[in-house]
Amino acid sequence: MKSRVSPRRKKQANKQAGTAPAGKRTLALFYCQNTPQSSEAERQALEKKYPSRLRLFPISCSGRLDPLHLLKALEEFADAAYVIACPEGSCRYFEGNLRATKRVDMTAQTLAQIKLEQERVGIVINSKEDPKPMAKLAEEILNQTSELPPSPVLDRPRKEKGAKEKKDDHSRKKTH
């Protein structure tokens, strides 16, 4: 049976529900500041080019990234969270990109345990011989992650204005 909702209405419904339309996933991209062409100006230009699809987070070393950073991005706003690391053997902190790889793998295992696609997280290690600029890597990752279905984590109903959330009061002392 075909859907009777117009494409315009679907787009409005997606906007209201807080999900991106098909192929327009939001990507959190953490990147090592040693990545070629990763200055503040390039970051701003990329965010301007992909305003609602890409959020960039510079880090001094990809090895400083914690799995919680990736999970928090997935919980708050992103359909996918990726890391761009400096080329293997070129890390100024010696093995930061190796640590980042292990942490991304650990995060992917966590996602699999909670029945989410492991492809929602990943790492790209730039080539030492032919390093790609950050803009090119970001575009490749965006194209790759656009195939993912919308994140079920982000598909939550929005609270009405003025509506208060009912909480259980566990702070009361029990009297017997």
PyMOL commands that place a pseudoatom at each C-alpha (Angstrom):
pseudoatom trace, name=CA, resn=MET, resi=1, chain=A, elem=C, hetatm=0, pos=[0.000, 0.000, 0.000]
pseudoatom trace, name=CA, resn=LYS, resi=2, chain=A, elem=C, hetatm=0, pos=[1.377, 3.400, -0.953]
pseudoatom trace, name=CA, resn=SER, resi=3, chain=A, elem=C, hetatm=0, pos=[1.762, 6.239, 1.484]
pseudoatom trace, name=CA, resn=ARG, resi=4, chain=A, elem=C, hetatm=0, pos=[-0.701, 9.075, 1.000]
pseudoatom trace, name=CA, resn=VAL, resi=5, chain=A, elem=C, hetatm=0, pos=[1.456, 11.647, 2.748]
pseudoatom trace, name=CA, resn=SER, resi=6, chain=A, elem=C, hetatm=0, pos=[2.960, 14.212, 0.398]
pseudoatom trace, name=CA, resn=PRO, resi=7, chain=A, elem=C, hetatm=0, pos=[6.757, 14.630, 0.358]
pseudoatom trace, name=CA, resn=ARG, resi=8, chain=A, elem=C, hetatm=0, pos=[6.326, 18.137, 1.749]
pseudoatom trace, name=CA, resn=ARG, resi=9, chain=A, elem=C, hetatm=0, pos=[4.289, 16.821, 4.676]
pseudoatom trace, name=CA, resn=LYS, resi=10, chain=A, elem=C, hetatm=0, pos=[6.824, 14.056, 5.321]
pseudoatom trace, name=CA, resn=LYS, resi=11, chain=A, elem=C, hetatm=0, pos=[9.572, 16.661, 5.489]
pseudoatom trace, name=CA, resn=GLN, resi=12, chain=A, elem=C, hetatm=0, pos=[7.535, 18.737, 7.952]
pseudoatom trace, name=CA, resn=ALA, resi=13, chain=A, elem=C, hetatm=0, pos=[6.784, 15.660, 10.056]
pseudoatom trace, name=CA, resn=ASN, resi=14, chain=A, elem=C, hetatm=0, pos=[10.457, 14.728, 10.136]
pseudoatom trace, name=CA, resn=LYS, resi=15, chain=A, elem=C, hetatm=0, pos=[11.335, 18.254, 11.185]
pseudoatom trace, name=CA, resn=GLN, resi=16, chain=A, elem=C, hetatm=0, pos=[8.749, 18.186, 13.976]
pseudoatom trace, name=CA, resn=ALA, resi=17, chain=A, elem=C, hetatm=0, pos=[9.839, 14.762, 15.189]
pseudoatom trace, name=CA, resn=GLY, resi=18, chain=A, elem=C, hetatm=0, pos=[13.459, 15.882, 15.276]
pseudoatom trace, name=CA, resn=THR, resi=19, chain=A, elem=C, hetatm=0, pos=[14.663, 13.317, 12.727]
pseudoatom trace, name=CA, resn=ALA, resi=20, chain=A, elem=C, hetatm=0, pos=[16.448, 13.977, 9.491]
pseudoatom trace, name=CA, resn=PRO, resi=21, chain=A, elem=C, hetatm=0, pos=[14.903, 12.976, 6.163]
pseudoatom trace, name=CA, resn=ALA, resi=22, chain=A, elem=C, hetatm=0, pos=[16.326, 9.912, 4.421]
pseudoatom trace, name=CA, resn=GLY, resi=23, chain=A, elem=C, hetatm=0, pos=[19.938, 10.428, 3.393]
pseudoatom trace, name=CA, resn=LYS, resi=24, chain=A, elem=C, hetatm=0, pos=[20.301, 13.555, 5.543]
pseudoatom trace, name=CA, resn=ARG, resi=25, chain=A, elem=C, hetatm=0, pos=[21.828, 12.132, 8.689]
pseudoatom trace, name=CA, resn=THR, resi=26, chain=A, elem=C, hetatm=0, pos=[23.657, 14.236, 11.264]
pseudoatom trace, name=CA, resn=LEU, resi=27, chain=A, elem=C, hetatm=0, pos=[27.319, 13.384, 11.755]
pseudoatom trace, name=CA, resn=ALA, resi=28, chain=A, elem=C, hetatm=0, pos=[29.491, 14.223, 14.753]
pseudoatom trace, name=CA, resn=LEU, resi=29, chain=A, elem=C, hetatm=0, pos=[33.061, 14.337, 13.515]
pseudoatom trace, name=CA, resn=PHE, resi=30, chain=A, elem=C, hetatm=0, pos=[35.936, 14.422, 15.990]
pseudoatom trace, name=CA, resn=TYR, resi=31, chain=A, elem=C, hetatm=0, pos=[39.230, 15.176, 14.275]
pseudoatom trace, name=CA, resn=CYS, resi=32, chain=A, elem=C, hetatm=0, pos=[42.885, 15.358, 15.201]
pseudoatom trace, name=CA, resn=GLN, resi=33, chain=A, elem=C, hetatm=0, pos=[44.240, 18.851, 14.725]
pseudoatom trace, name=CA, resn=ASN, resi=34, chain=A, elem=C, hetatm=0, pos=[47.181, 17.330, 12.801]
pseudoatom trace, name=CA, resn=THR, resi=35, chain=A, elem=C, hetatm=0, pos=[44.807, 16.440, 9.962]
pseudoatom trace, name=CA, resn=PRO, resi=36, chain=A, elem=C, hetatm=0, pos=[45.783, 18.373, 6.805]
pseudoatom trace, name=CA, resn=GLN, resi=37, chain=A, elem=C, hetatm=0, pos=[43.720, 21.512, 6.212]
pseudoatom trace, name=CA, resn=SER, resi=38, chain=A, elem=C, hetatm=0, pos=[41.953, 21.318, 9.564]
pseudoatom trace, name=CA, resn=SER, resi=39, chain=A, elem=C, hetatm=0, pos=[42.298, 24.923, 10.675]
pseudoatom trace, name=CA, resn=GLU, resi=40, chain=A, elem=C, hetatm=0, pos=[39.491, 26.920, 12.215]
pseudoatom trace, name=CA, resn=ALA, resi=41, chain=A, elem=C, hetatm=0, pos=[38.687, 28.545, 8.859]
pseudoatom trace, name=CA, resn=GLU, resi=42, chain=A, elem=C, hetatm=0, pos=[38.306, 25.150, 7.141]
pseudoatom trace, name=CA, resn=ARG, resi=43, chain=A, elem=C, hetatm=0, pos=[36.134, 23.912, 10.012]
pseudoatom trace, name=CA, resn=GLN, resi=44, chain=A, elem=C, hetatm=0, pos=[33.833, 26.903, 9.717]
pseudoatom trace, name=CA, resn=ALA, resi=45, chain=A, elem=C, hetatm=0, pos=[33.621, 26.530, 5.934]
pseudoatom trace, name=CA, resn=LEU, resi=46, chain=A, elem=C, hetatm=0, pos=[32.628, 22.861, 6.287]
pseudoatom trace, name=CA, resn=GLU, resi=47, chain=A, elem=C, hetatm=0, pos=[29.988, 23.611, 8.899]
pseudoatom trace, name=CA, resn=LYS, resi=48, chain=A, elem=C, hetatm=0, pos=[28.627, 26.332, 6.632]
pseudoatom trace, name=CA, resn=LYS, resi=49, chain=A, elem=C, hetatm=0, pos=[28.519, 23.942, 3.655]
pseudoatom trace, name=CA, resn=TYR, resi=50, chain=A, elem=C, hetatm=0, pos=[26.693, 21.244, 5.684]
pseudoatom trace, name=CA, resn=PRO, resi=51, chain=A, elem=C, hetatm=0, pos=[24.882, 23.306, 8.355]
pseudoatom trace, name=CA, resn=SER, resi=52, chain=A, elem=C, hetatm=0, pos=[22.475, 20.688, 9.701]
pseudoatom trace, name=CA, resn=ARG, resi=53, chain=A, elem=C, hetatm=0, pos=[24.375, 17.556, 8.719]
pseudoatom trace, name=CA, resn=LEU, resi=54, chain=A, elem=C, hetatm=0, pos=[27.836, 18.033, 10.230]
pseudoatom trace, name=CA, resn=ARG, resi=55, chain=A, elem=C, hetatm=0, pos=[29.185, 19.047, 13.617]
pseudoatom trace, name=CA, resn=LEU, resi=56, chain=A, elem=C, hetatm=0, pos=[32.950, 19.191, 13.932]
pseudoatom trace, name=CA, resn=PHE, resi=57, chain=A, elem=C, hetatm=0, pos=[34.932, 18.806, 17.137]
pseudoatom trace, name=CA, resn=PRO, resi=58, chain=A, elem=C, hetatm=0, pos=[38.691, 19.470, 17.028]
pseudoatom trace, name=CA, resn=ILE, resi=59, chain=A, elem=C, hetatm=0, pos=[40.789, 17.500, 19.491]
pseudoatom trace, name=CA, resn=SER, resi=60, chain=A, elem=C, hetatm=0, pos=[44.486, 17.889, 20.225]
pseudoatom trace, name=CA, resn=CYS, resi=61, chain=A, elem=C, hetatm=0, pos=[45.039, 14.160, 19.683]
pseudoatom trace, name=CA, resn=SER, resi=62, chain=A, elem=C, hetatm=0, pos=[42.645, 11.423, 18.611]
pseudoatom trace, name=CA, resn=GLY, resi=63, chain=A, elem=C, hetatm=0, pos=[44.040, 9.352, 21.491]
pseudoatom trace, name=CA, resn=ARG, resi=64, chain=A, elem=C, hetatm=0, pos=[42.382, 11.795, 23.906]
pseudoatom trace, name=CA, resn=LEU, resi=65, chain=A, elem=C, hetatm=0, pos=[38.969, 10.763, 22.668]
pseudoatom trace, name=CA, resn=ASP, resi=66, chain=A, elem=C, hetatm=0, pos=[36.899, 8.784, 25.136]
pseudoatom trace, name=CA, resn=PRO, resi=67, chain=A, elem=C, hetatm=0, pos=[34.109, 6.362, 24.151]
pseudoatom trace, name=CA, resn=LEU, resi=68, chain=A, elem=C, hetatm=0, pos=[31.764, 8.549, 26.196]
pseudoatom trace, name=CA, resn=HIS, resi=69, chain=A, elem=C, hetatm=0, pos=[32.321, 11.422, 23.735]
pseudoatom trace, name=CA, resn=LEU, resi=70, chain=A, elem=C, hetatm=0, pos=[31.039, 9.268, 20.876]
pseudoatom trace, name=CA, resn=LEU, resi=71, chain=A, elem=C, hetatm=0, pos=[28.139, 7.842, 22.890]
pseudoatom trace, name=CA, resn=LYS, resi=72, chain=A, elem=C, hetatm=0, pos=[27.100, 11.279, 24.144]
pseudoatom trace, name=CA, resn=ALA, resi=73, chain=A, elem=C, hetatm=0, pos=[27.031, 12.630, 20.578]
pseudoatom trace, name=CA, resn=LEU, resi=74, chain=A, elem=C, hetatm=0, pos=[24.862, 9.675, 19.510]
pseudoatom trace, name=CA, resn=GLU, resi=75, chain=A, elem=C, hetatm=0, pos=[22.538, 10.234, 22.447]
pseudoatom trace, name=CA, resn=GLU, resi=76, chain=A, elem=C, hetatm=0, pos=[22.186, 13.999, 22.041]
pseudoatom trace, name=CA, resn=PHE, resi=77, chain=A, elem=C, hetatm=0, pos=[22.084, 14.842, 18.332]
pseudoatom trace, name=CA, resn=ALA, resi=78, chain=A, elem=C, hetatm=0, pos=[24.013, 12.577, 15.938]
pseudoatom trace, name=CA, resn=ASP, resi=79, chain=A, elem=C, hetatm=0, pos=[23.000, 9.644, 13.790]
pseudoatom trace, name=CA, resn=ALA, resi=80, chain=A, elem=C, hetatm=0, pos=[26.686, 8.708, 13.525]
pseudoatom trace, name=CA, resn=ALA, resi=81, chain=A, elem=C, hetatm=0, pos=[29.940, 9.710, 15.245]
pseudoatom trace, name=CA, resn=TYR, resi=82, chain=A, elem=C, hetatm=0, pos=[33.306, 9.320, 13.534]
pseudoatom trace, name=CA, resn=VAL, resi=83, chain=A, elem=C, hetatm=0, pos=[36.936, 10.145, 14.254]
pseudoatom trace, name=CA, resn=ILE, resi=84, chain=A, elem=C, hetatm=0, pos=[39.574, 11.360, 11.822]
pseudoatom trace, name=CA, resn=ALA, resi=85, chain=A, elem=C, hetatm=0, pos=[43.012, 10.448, 13.138]
pseudoatom trace, name=CA, resn=CYS, resi=86, chain=A, elem=C, hetatm=0, pos=[46.431, 11.541, 11.956]
pseudoatom trace, name=CA, resn=PRO, resi=87, chain=A, elem=C, hetatm=0, pos=[48.396, 9.101, 9.787]
pseudoatom trace, name=CA, resn=GLU, resi=88, chain=A, elem=C, hetatm=0, pos=[49.728, 5.996, 11.507]
pseudoatom trace, name=CA, resn=GLY, resi=89, chain=A, elem=C, hetatm=0, pos=[53.291, 6.633, 12.634]
pseudoatom trace, name=CA, resn=SER, resi=90, chain=A, elem=C, hetatm=0, pos=[52.816, 10.415, 12.454]
pseudoatom trace, name=CA, resn=CYS, resi=91, chain=A, elem=C, hetatm=0, pos=[51.128, 10.958, 15.806]
pseudoatom trace, name=CA, resn=ARG, resi=92, chain=A, elem=C, hetatm=0, pos=[52.962, 13.601, 17.793]
pseudoatom trace, name=CA, resn=TYR, resi=93, chain=A, elem=C, hetatm=0, pos=[52.016, 11.643, 20.920]
pseudoatom trace, name=CA, resn=PHE, resi=94, chain=A, elem=C, hetatm=0, pos=[53.392, 8.412, 19.377]
pseudoatom trace, name=CA, resn=GLU, resi=95, chain=A, elem=C, hetatm=0, pos=[50.372, 6.123, 19.595]
pseudoatom trace, name=CA, resn=GLY, resi=96, chain=A, elem=C, hetatm=0, pos=[47.315, 8.346, 19.954]
pseudoatom trace, name=CA, resn=ASN, resi=97, chain=A, elem=C, hetatm=0, pos=[45.719, 7.059, 16.751]
pseudoatom trace, name=CA, resn=LEU, resi=98, chain=A, elem=C, hetatm=0, pos=[46.196, 3.455, 17.940]
pseudoatom trace, name=CA, resn=ARG, resi=99, chain=A, elem=C, hetatm=0, pos=[44.428, 4.286, 21.214]
pseudoatom trace, name=CA, resn=ALA, resi=100, chain=A, elem=C, hetatm=0, pos=[41.635, 5.979, 19.294]
pseudoatom trace, name=CA, resn=THR, resi=101, chain=A, elem=C, hetatm=0, pos=[41.164, 2.880, 17.123]
pseudoatom trace, name=CA, resn=LYS, resi=102, chain=A, elem=C, hetatm=0, pos=[40.798, 0.680, 20.220]
pseudoatom trace, name=CA, resn=ARG, resi=103, chain=A, elem=C, hetatm=0, pos=[38.310, 3.104, 21.779]
pseudoatom trace, name=CA, resn=VAL, resi=104, chain=A, elem=C, hetatm=0, pos=[36.189, 3.333, 18.632]
pseudoatom trace, name=CA, resn=ASP, resi=105, chain=A, elem=C, hetatm=0, pos=[36.160, -0.492, 18.444]
pseudoatom trace, name=CA, resn=MET, resi=106, chain=A, elem=C, hetatm=0, pos=[35.067, -0.642, 22.090]
pseudoatom trace, name=CA, resn=THR, resi=107, chain=A, elem=C, hetatm=0, pos=[32.269, 1.857, 21.359]
pseudoatom trace, name=CA, resn=ALA, resi=108, chain=A, elem=C, hetatm=0, pos=[31.135, -0.195, 18.350]
pseudoatom trace, name=CA, resn=GLN, resi=109, chain=A, elem=C, hetatm=0, pos=[30.930, -3.286, 20.570]
pseudoatom trace, name=CA, resn=THR, resi=110, chain=A, elem=C, hetatm=0, pos=[28.834, -1.333, 23.070]
pseudoatom trace, name=CA, resn=LEU, resi=111, chain=A, elem=C, hetatm=0, pos=[26.456, -0.287, 20.285]
pseudoatom trace, name=CA, resn=ALA, resi=112, chain=A, elem=C, hetatm=0, pos=[26.143, -3.907, 19.138]
pseudoatom trace, name=CA, resn=GLN, resi=113, chain=A, elem=C, hetatm=0, pos=[25.264, -4.959, 22.686]
pseudoatom trace, name=CA, resn=ILE, resi=114, chain=A, elem=C, hetatm=0, pos=[22.381, -2.485, 22.775]
pseudoatom trace, name=CA, resn=LYS, resi=115, chain=A, elem=C, hetatm=0, pos=[21.227, -3.565, 19.291]
pseudoatom trace, name=CA, resn=LEU, resi=116, chain=A, elem=C, hetatm=0, pos=[22.355, -0.477, 17.346]
pseudoatom trace, name=CA, resn=GLU, resi=117, chain=A, elem=C, hetatm=0, pos=[24.343, -0.617, 14.127]
pseudoatom trace, name=CA, resn=GLN, resi=118, chain=A, elem=C, hetatm=0, pos=[28.111, -0.682, 14.690]
pseudoatom trace, name=CA, resn=GLU, resi=119, chain=A, elem=C, hetatm=0, pos=[28.475, 1.474, 11.575]
pseudoatom trace, name=CA, resn=ARG, resi=120, chain=A, elem=C, hetatm=0, pos=[27.215, 4.449, 13.586]
pseudoatom trace, name=CA, resn=VAL, resi=121, chain=A, elem=C, hetatm=0, pos=[30.773, 4.888, 14.870]
pseudoatom trace, name=CA, resn=GLY, resi=122, chain=A, elem=C, hetatm=0, pos=[34.039, 4.645, 13.004]
pseudoatom trace, name=CA, resn=ILE, resi=123, chain=A, elem=C, hetatm=0, pos=[37.530, 5.930, 12.556]
pseudoatom trace, name=CA, resn=VAL, resi=124, chain=A, elem=C, hetatm=0, pos=[39.401, 7.085, 9.474]
pseudoatom trace, name=CA, resn=ILE, resi=125, chain=A, elem=C, hetatm=0, pos=[43.173, 7.089, 9.689]
pseudoatom trace, name=CA, resn=ASN, resi=126, chain=A, elem=C, hetatm=0, pos=[44.657, 9.405, 7.123]
pseudoatom trace, name=CA, resn=SER, resi=127, chain=A, elem=C, hetatm=0, pos=[47.302, 8.101, 4.732]
pseudoatom trace, name=CA, resn=LYS, resi=128, chain=A, elem=C, hetatm=0, pos=[50.916, 9.062, 5.428]
pseudoatom trace, name=CA, resn=GLU, resi=129, chain=A, elem=C, hetatm=0, pos=[51.927, 8.901, 1.757]
pseudoatom trace, name=CA, resn=ASP, resi=130, chain=A, elem=C, hetatm=0, pos=[48.911, 10.714, 0.319]
pseudoatom trace, name=CA, resn=PRO, resi=131, chain=A, elem=C, hetatm=0, pos=[47.091, 12.585, 3.121]
pseudoatom trace, name=CA, resn=LYS, resi=132, chain=A, elem=C, hetatm=0, pos=[43.594, 13.786, 2.266]
pseudoatom trace, name=CA, resn=PRO, resi=133, chain=A, elem=C, hetatm=0, pos=[42.319, 17.150, 3.481]
pseudoatom trace, name=CA, resn=MET, resi=134, chain=A, elem=C, hetatm=0, pos=[39.695, 17.147, 6.193]
pseudoatom trace, name=CA, resn=ALA, resi=135, chain=A, elem=C, hetatm=0, pos=[36.979, 18.410, 3.810]
pseudoatom trace, name=CA, resn=LYS, resi=136, chain=A, elem=C, hetatm=0, pos=[37.447, 15.412, 1.501]
pseudoatom trace, name=CA, resn=LEU, resi=137, chain=A, elem=C, hetatm=0, pos=[37.408, 12.939, 4.409]
pseudoatom trace, name=CA, resn=ALA, resi=138, chain=A, elem=C, hetatm=0, pos=[34.307, 14.571, 5.919]
pseudoatom trace, name=CA, resn=GLU, resi=139, chain=A, elem=C, hetatm=0, pos=[32.494, 14.365, 2.576]
pseudoatom trace, name=CA, resn=GLU, resi=140, chain=A, elem=C, hetatm=0, pos=[33.370, 10.655, 2.214]
pseudoatom trace, name=CA, resn=ILE, resi=141, chain=A, elem=C, hetatm=0, pos=[32.117, 9.902, 5.734]
pseudoatom trace, name=CA, resn=LEU, resi=142, chain=A, elem=C, hetatm=0, pos=[28.909, 11.887, 5.160]
pseudoatom trace, name=CA, resn=ASN, resi=143, chain=A, elem=C, hetatm=0, pos=[28.208, 9.879, 1.994]
pseudoatom trace, name=CA, resn=GLN, resi=144, chain=A, elem=C, hetatm=0, pos=[28.923, 6.619, 3.806]
pseudoatom trace, name=CA, resn=THR, resi=145, chain=A, elem=C, hetatm=0, pos=[26.693, 7.410, 6.798]
pseudoatom trace, name=CA, resn=SER, resi=146, chain=A, elem=C, hetatm=0, pos=[23.797, 8.707, 4.685]
pseudoatom trace, name=CA, resn=GLU, resi=147, chain=A, elem=C, hetatm=0, pos=[22.881, 5.052, 4.052]
pseudoatom trace, name=CA, resn=LEU, resi=148, chain=A, elem=C, hetatm=0, pos=[22.160, 4.487, 7.758]
pseudoatom trace, name=CA, resn=PRO, resi=149, chain=A, elem=C, hetatm=0, pos=[18.566, 4.464, 8.946]
pseudoatom trace, name=CA, resn=PRO, resi=150, chain=A, elem=C, hetatm=0, pos=[17.537, 7.263, 11.323]
pseudoatom trace, name=CA, resn=SER, resi=151, chain=A, elem=C, hetatm=0, pos=[18.785, 6.770, 14.834]
pseudoatom trace, name=CA, resn=PRO, resi=152, chain=A, elem=C, hetatm=0, pos=[16.123, 5.204, 17.056]
pseudoatom trace, name=CA, resn=VAL, resi=153, chain=A, elem=C, hetatm=0, pos=[17.731, 6.987, 19.987]
pseudoatom trace, name=CA, resn=LEU, resi=154, chain=A, elem=C, hetatm=0, pos=[16.846, 10.385, 18.530]
pseudoatom trace, name=CA, resn=ASP, resi=155, chain=A, elem=C, hetatm=0, pos=[13.298, 9.420, 17.563]
pseudoatom trace, name=CA, resn=ARG, resi=156, chain=A, elem=C, hetatm=0, pos=[11.692, 10.661, 20.758]
pseudoatom trace, name=CA, resn=PRO, resi=157, chain=A, elem=C, hetatm=0, pos=[8.468, 12.583, 21.117]
pseudoatom trace, name=CA, resn=ARG, resi=158, chain=A, elem=C, hetatm=0, pos=[9.052, 16.195, 22.053]
pseudoatom trace, name=CA, resn=LYS, resi=159, chain=A, elem=C, hetatm=0, pos=[7.648, 17.548, 25.279]
pseudoatom trace, name=CA, resn=GLU, resi=160, chain=A, elem=C, hetatm=0, pos=[4.861, 20.055, 25.015]
pseudoatom trace, name=CA, resn=LYS, resi=161, chain=A, elem=C, hetatm=0, pos=[5.673, 23.565, 26.201]
pseudoatom trace, name=CA, resn=GLY, resi=162, chain=A, elem=C, hetatm=0, pos=[4.775, 23.983, 29.822]
pseudoatom trace, name=CA, resn=ALA, resi=163, chain=A, elem=C, hetatm=0, pos=[4.321, 20.244, 30.372]
pseudoatom trace, name=CA, resn=LYS, resi=164, chain=A, elem=C, hetatm=0, pos=[6.190, 18.943, 33.363]
pseudoatom trace, name=CA, resn=GLU, resi=165, chain=A, elem=C, hetatm=0, pos=[7.760, 15.549, 33.445]
pseudoatom trace, name=CA, resn=LYS, resi=166, chain=A, elem=C, hetatm=0, pos=[6.413, 13.324, 36.196]
pseudoatom trace, name=CA, resn=LYS, resi=167, chain=A, elem=C, hetatm=0, pos=[9.175, 11.963, 38.378]
pseudoatom trace, name=CA, resn=ASP, resi=168, chain=A, elem=C, hetatm=0, pos=[9.116, 9.343, 41.060]
pseudoatom trace, name=CA, resn=ASP, resi=169, chain=A, elem=C, hetatm=0, pos=[10.102, 10.760, 44.404]
pseudoatom trace, name=CA, resn=HIS, resi=170, chain=A, elem=C, hetatm=0, pos=[12.618, 8.313, 45.782]
pseudoatom trace, name=CA, resn=SER, resi=171, chain=A, elem=C, hetatm=0, pos=[13.905, 10.812, 48.298]
pseudoatom trace, name=CA, resn=ARG, resi=172, chain=A, elem=C, hetatm=0, pos=[11.021, 10.363, 50.715]
pseudoatom trace, name=CA, resn=LYS, resi=173, chain=A, elem=C, hetatm=0, pos=[11.783, 8.381, 53.815]
pseudoatom trace, name=CA, resn=LYS, resi=174, chain=A, elem=C, hetatm=0, pos=[9.713, 5.328, 54.360]
pseudoatom trace, name=CA, resn=THR, resi=175, chain=A, elem=C, hetatm=0, pos=[7.908, 5.137, 57.668]
pseudoatom trace, name=CA, resn=HIS, resi=176, chain=A, elem=C, hetatm=0, pos=[6.899, 1.827, 59.089]
for i in range(1, 176): cmd.bond("trace and resi %d" % i, "trace and resi %d" % (i + 1))
show_as sticks, trace
zoom trace
